[in-house]
Amino acid sequence: MLQQTRVETVLPYYTRFLERFPTVEALAAAPLEEVLTLWSGLGYYRRARQLHAAAQQVAAAGGSFPRTPEGLRALPGIGDYTAAAVASIAYGVAAPVLDGNVERVLSRWLALGEDPKRPGARRQLLAAAASLLQEGRPGDSNQALMELGATLCTPRRPKCLLCPIAGGCRAVSEGEGDPERYPVARAKREAEKRRLVVAVVEDGADEKAGVLLFRRPDDSELLAGTWELPWVEEEEGEPAAALAARYGGRWRLGPRVAEVRHGITFRDLEVAVHRAELEAGGEVREGREAGWFDAEGRAGLPLSSLVGKVLKKLLSSPSSAAADRPARRSPSRRRG
């Protein structure tokens, strides 16, 4: 959960997750959709899917976790950093870690003049990290370096006078003594701007009306297995026809009622929100899982955060009259 998410954000999710899945066997036996639902709001859902798959792999091996970095890396979703951290802290293996904090500390310690993500630079950093491991206490050494980066060797205004390894730090002793020059900044990927049209279809006109949602396929590049509002990109052409091509059925869109901005990875989305109708007799495309879900039903689903953002915006925007929103038949096998 702490990969790409801040501690203060994670804490309530972590507590709920462990209450529901207190053992690796409990997590392995749970339906994937329930795991994704408890993860909903943290983003990067691939992490949850891999965590679930790793739990199943460990449970199938009798509940015993691998004790070496190599064995841990064989589990879904575990890379070099996590494998080294678990092996050193849990099992006392002398495996150096490289998280963002350690990377910054060692880039300054070496005055590393290149992108630390490059293979050659990473080899230098790992060698430096290994040289700082205290014999017999690799887990403590790794955690000390991580804590050093989090508390003293910070990205801005590092507290070099308090640093226990400042005496060997080349960023302090060489040249102008400016540690903030390191690590060398890597070129940022330019944000990719995309315009979407989102259709909000309601099953009825009162506050308990269900909203039409579709489940993303398990092989989706992003947000696999989560539920979303029907959408198309503006460049796909006339929105009603594009929605029919993607989801099946026959669509009728009303005027735009709201605009929403949303960021996901390197994508900057500008979303035009329309109330819409799925005309009677129009069946959704075969293989698409869809359904009407009211607020209570949506609370039990793994939703993309865009859904909540759009619906919140819609409720705060002028809406069409209740008489203009007739009840519609469910197009699918699910209803919440």
C-alpha positions in Angstrom: 0.0 0.0 0.0 2.9 2.4 0.6 4.2 2.0 -2.9 3.2 5.4 -4.5 0.9 6.4 -1.7 1.6 8.5 1.4 1.5 7.0 4.9 -1.3 9.2 6.2 -3.5 8.1 3.3 -2.7 4.4 3.7 -3.4 4.1 7.5 -7.2 3.7 7.5 -7.0 1.4 4.4 -4.4 -0.7 6.2 -6.5 -1.1 9.3 -9.6 -2.1 7.4 -7.7 -4.5 5.2 -6.1 -6.3 8.1 -9.4 -6.5 10.0 -11.0 -8.2 7.0 -7.9 -10.3 6.0 -6.0 -11.1 9.2 -4.0 -13.9 7.7 -2.5 -14.7 4.3 -5.0 -17.6 4.0 -7.9 -15.2 4.5 -6.7 -12.9 1.8 -6.0 -15.8 -0.6 -9.5 -17.2 -0.1 -11.3 -13.9 -0.7 -12.9 -13.0 -4.0 -10.7 -10.6 -6.0 -13.6 -8.1 -6.3 -13.8 -7.8 -2.5 -10.1 -7.2 -2.3 -10.4 -4.5 -5.0 -13.3 -2.9 -3.2 -11.3 -2.5 0.0 -8.5 -1.1 -2.1 -10.9 1.4 -3.8 -9.5 4.9 -3.4 -5.8 4.0 -3.2 -5.4 3.7 -7.0 -2.9 1.6 -9.0 -5.2 -1.4 -8.7 -2.6 -3.7 -10.2 -0.9 -3.6 -6.8 -4.1 -5.2 -5.2 -4.4 -7.8 -7.9 -0.8 -8.8 -7.4 -1.1 -8.9 -3.6 -4.0 -11.2 -3.9 -2.2 -13.4 -6.4 0.9 -13.5 -4.1 -1.3 -14.5 -1.1 -2.7 -17.4 -3.1 0.8 -18.5 -4.1 2.0 -18.4 -0.5 -1.1 -20.2 0.8 -0.7 -22.9 -1.9 2.9 -23.4 -0.5 1.5 -24.1 3.0 1.5 -20.5 4.2 5.3 -20.3 4.3 6.9 -17.1 2.9 10.1 -17.3 0.9 13.1 -16.2 3.0 15.5 -15.1 0.3 15.4 -12.0 -2.0 15.3 -14.4 -5.0 12.4 -16.4 -3.6 10.5 -13.2 -2.6 11.0 -11.7 -6.1 9.2 -14.8 -7.5 6.0 -13.7 -5.9 3.7 -11.5 -8.0 4.2 -7.8 -7.5 7.4 -8.0 -5.5 10.4 -6.3 -7.0 14.0 -5.8 -5.9 13.3 -3.2 -3.2 10.5 -5.0 -1.5 12.3 -8.3 -1.7 15.5 -6.9 -0.1 13.5 -5.0 2.6 11.5 -8.1 3.7 14.5 -10.4 3.5 16.8 -8.1 5.6 14.2 -7.0 8.1 12.3 -10.2 8.6 15.0 -12.8 8.0 18.3 -11.0 8.6 19.6 -11.4 5.0 22.4 -9.0 4.1 20.5 -7.5 1.1 20.8 -3.7 0.6 17.6 -1.7 -0.3 17.1 1.2 -2.6 13.9 3.1 -2.0 13.5 6.8 -2.9 15.0 8.0 0.4 18.0 5.7 0.3 18.6 6.6 -3.4 18.7 10.3 -2.4 21.0 9.7 0.6 23.5 7.6 -1.5 23.4 9.9 -4.6 24.5 12.7 -2.3 27.0 10.5 -0.5 28.6 9.6 -3.8 27.9 12.9 -5.5 26.5 10.8 -8.3 26.5 12.9 -11.4 23.9 10.8 -13.4 20.3 9.7 -13.3 20.1 7.2 -10.4 17.6 5.1 -12.4 20.1 4.2 -15.0 21.5 0.6 -14.7 25.2 1.7 -14.1 24.2 4.2 -11.5 22.0 1.7 -9.7 24.9 -0.7 -9.5 27.0 2.0 -7.8 24.2 2.8 -5.4 23.6 -0.8 -4.5 27.3 -1.3 -3.8 27.4 1.8 -1.6 24.3 0.6 0.3 25.9 -2.8 0.8 29.1 -1.2 2.2 27.0 0.6 4.8 25.2 -2.6 6.1 26.3 -3.4 9.7 27.3 -7.0 10.0 24.6 -9.0 11.8 22.0 -6.2 11.6 21.2 -5.7 7.9 17.5 -4.9 8.6 18.4 -2.2 11.1 21.0 -0.7 8.7 18.5 -0.6 5.9 15.8 1.0 8.0 18.4 3.5 9.4 19.2 4.6 5.8 15.5 4.9 4.9 14.9 7.0 8.1 17.9 9.1 7.4 16.5 10.1 4.0 13.0 10.7 5.5 14.1 12.9 8.4 17.5 14.5 7.7 18.6 14.0 4.1 15.4 15.5 2.8 14.8 16.7 -0.8 14.9 20.4 0.3 17.0 21.9 3.1 18.8 18.8 4.3 20.0 18.9 7.9 23.7 18.1 7.1 25.0 19.2 10.5 23.0 16.5 12.2 23.8 13.7 9.7 25.8 10.8 11.1 27.5 10.1 7.7 28.1 13.7 6.7 31.9 13.2 7.2 32.0 10.9 4.1 29.4 12.7 2.0 31.0 14.1 -1.2 28.0 16.4 -1.9 28.9 18.2 1.3 32.7 18.2 1.0 33.2 18.7 -2.7 32.8 21.7 -4.9 30.2 24.2 -3.7 28.9 21.8 -1.1 25.3 21.9 -2.4 23.6 18.5 -1.6 20.3 19.6 -3.2 22.0 19.2 -6.6 21.6 15.5 -6.1 20.1 13.2 -7.2 20.3 14.4 -10.8 16.8 15.1 -11.9 15.5 12.9 -14.6 13.5 14.3 -17.5 9.8 14.3 -16.7 7.3 12.8 -19.0 5.1 15.4 -20.4 1.4 15.1 -19.3 -0.8 13.6 -22.0 -4.0 15.6 -22.3 -7.1 13.7 -23.2 -10.8 14.8 -23.5 -13.5 12.3 -22.5 -17.2 12.2 -22.7 -18.8 10.4 -19.7 -22.5 9.3 -19.8 -24.5 9.2 -16.6 -27.6 7.0 -17.0 -29.9 6.7 -14.0 -32.5 4.0 -13.4 -35.3 6.2 -12.1 -35.7 9.8 -10.9 -35.5 9.8 -7.1 -32.5 9.9 -4.8 -32.4 6.1 -4.7 -31.9 5.8 -8.4 -29.3 3.4 -9.6 -26.5 4.5 -11.9 -25.4 2.4 -14.9 -21.8 1.1 -14.4 -19.6 -1.2 -16.4 -16.9 -3.4 -15.1 -13.5 -3.0 -16.8 -12.0 -6.3 -18.2 -9.4 -8.1 -16.2 -6.8 -7.6 -18.9 -7.3 -3.8 -19.0 -4.0 -1.8 -19.0 -5.4 0.5 -16.3 -7.8 -0.1 -13.4 -8.5 -3.7 -14.4 -11.6 -5.2 -12.7 -12.9 -1.8 -11.4 -16.3 -0.4 -12.2 -16.7 2.8 -14.2 -19.2 5.1 -15.8 -19.5 4.6 -19.6 -17.1 6.9 -21.4 -15.5 7.5 -24.8 -12.8 9.9 -26.0 -14.0 13.0 -27.9 -11.8 12.1 -30.9 -13.7 8.8 -31.4 -16.4 10.8 -33.1 -20.1 11.3 -32.3 -20.4 10.3 -28.7 -23.7 8.2 -28.9 -22.3 6.2 -31.8 -18.9 5.7 -30.0 -20.7 4.6 -26.8 -22.7 2.1 -28.9 -19.5 0.8 -30.5 -17.8 0.3 -27.2 -20.6 -0.9 -25.0 -23.4 -2.0 -27.4 -27.0 -0.7 -27.1 -28.5 2.5 -28.4 -27.6 5.7 -26.6 -29.1 9.2 -26.4 -27.1 12.0 -24.8 -28.4 15.1 -23.2 -26.5 18.4 -23.0 -23.3 18.6 -21.1 -24.1 19.3 -17.4 -20.7 19.4 -15.8 -16.9 19.4 -16.4 -14.4 17.4 -14.3 -10.6 17.3 -14.3 -8.9 14.1 -13.4 -5.3 12.9 -13.4 -4.2 9.3 -13.7 -0.5 8.4 -14.0 0.8 10.7 -16.8 -2.7 11.4 -18.2 -4.5 14.7 -17.7 -8.2 14.1 -18.3 -10.7 16.7 -19.1 -14.1 15.1 -18.7 -17.4 16.4 -20.2 -20.3 14.9 -18.2 -23.7 14.3 -19.9 -26.9 12.8 -18.6 -27.8 10.0 -21.0 -30.3 7.3 -21.7 -29.8 3.7 -22.9 -32.8 3.2 -25.1 -35.3 0.4 -24.4 -34.4 -2.8 -26.2 -30.8 -2.0 -26.5 -28.6 -4.8 -25.2 -25.1 -4.2 -24.0 -22.3 -5.9 -25.8 -21.8 -9.6 -25.1 -19.2 -10.2 -22.4 -19.6 -6.8 -20.9 -20.6 -6.9 -17.2 -22.8 -4.0 -16.3 -25.5 -3.1 -13.8 -27.5 -0.4 -12.0 -26.0 0.5 -8.6 -27.4 3.0 -6.1 -25.2 4.6 -3.4 -25.3 1.6 -1.2 -24.5 -0.7 -4.0 -21.6 1.5 -5.2 -20.1 1.4 -1.7 -19.5 -2.4 -2.2 -17.7 -2.0 -5.5 -14.1 -1.3 -6.5 -14.7 2.0 -8.3 -12.3 4.3 -10.1 -12.0 7.6 -8.3 -13.3 9.3 -11.4 -16.8 7.8 -10.7 -17.1 9.5 -7.3 -15.7 12.8 -8.7 -18.2 12.8 -11.6 -21.2 11.9 -9.4 -20.3 14.5 -6.8 -20.0 17.1 -9.4 -23.3 16.1 -11.0 -25.2 16.4 -7.7 -23.8 19.9 -7.2 -24.7 21.0 -10.8 -28.1 21.9 -12.2 -29.9 18.7 -13.2 -32.7 17.9 -15.6 -36.2 17.7 -14.2 -37.3 14.4 -12.7 -40.0 14.0 -15.3 -37.3 14.1 -18.0 -35.6 11.1 -16.4 -37.8 8.0 -17.0 -37.1 4.7 -15.4 -35.0 2.3 -17.6 -34.7 -1.4 -17.8 -31.5 -3.0 -16.5 -29.2 -4.0 -19.4 -27.2 -6.6 -17.5 -26.8 -9.4 -15.1 -26.0 -7.3 -12.1 -27.9 -4.9 -9.9 -26.8 -3.2 -6.7 
